[in-house]
Amino acid sequence: MEMKKWGVLLFIFLCLGVWQAISVYQDALMPKQSLEEKALERAKEKIAFTQIERTYTYYGEKTYIVFIGKNKQGKKYIVWVPEKKGKIVIKRAKSGITESEAIAKLKAERHPKKLISAKLGMEKGVPLWELTYIDQYDRYSFYYLSFTDGTFLKRYSFQQ
């Protein structure tokens, strides 16, 4: 009988632990979700998306939430929304290089060991691709290309 009580108590503590872990996880995600939701509302003031294909959160000098989506006519647009006040930038997706073109340029020029991520961002009013990768020397590296024409902007690396 004593063993059964311990089993029940252990089960209750396990359930409480799992519940708390889920609660902490949801609280941690809340700011990012509300950041994206607010940015999407601001973007909708400028462009009527019927479908959002991709969302990026870029943390540079300023934080930008970037949406790739289609309008009613089926045309693909990219919208850069600053987290705080600032100009919302809208471009046709075909007016710049694609993610795969940016990755191909990185592979040709830097020969990364491993690609970690590719995302759209904005620095000093310039829409860009930020490519994160592990380089030949096992360094965590960033490579920035202009969204408009794929020209090299900057790169930097640091030890893991």
Number of C-alpha atoms within 10 A of each C-alpha: 6 6 8 9 10 11 12 11 12 12 12 11 12 12 12 12 12 11 11 12 12 12 11 11 10 11 11 11 10 10 11 11 11 11 15 20 13 13 22 20 11 15 22 12 9 12 16 12 21 13 13 15 12 11 18 16 20 21 13 12 9 14 17 26 24 27 24 21 22 20 14 10 8 11 12 18 19 24 26 27 27 22 19 11 7 10 10 17 17 18 15 14 18 12 12 17 18 17 16 10 12 24 21 13 16 20 14 9 9 13 15 20 14 14 16 13 11 19 18 27 27 25 16 8 10 14 20 24 26 26 21 23 23 20 18 12 12 15 16 17 20 19 20 24 24 22 23 17 13 17 14 15 13 11 13 11 16 12 9 8
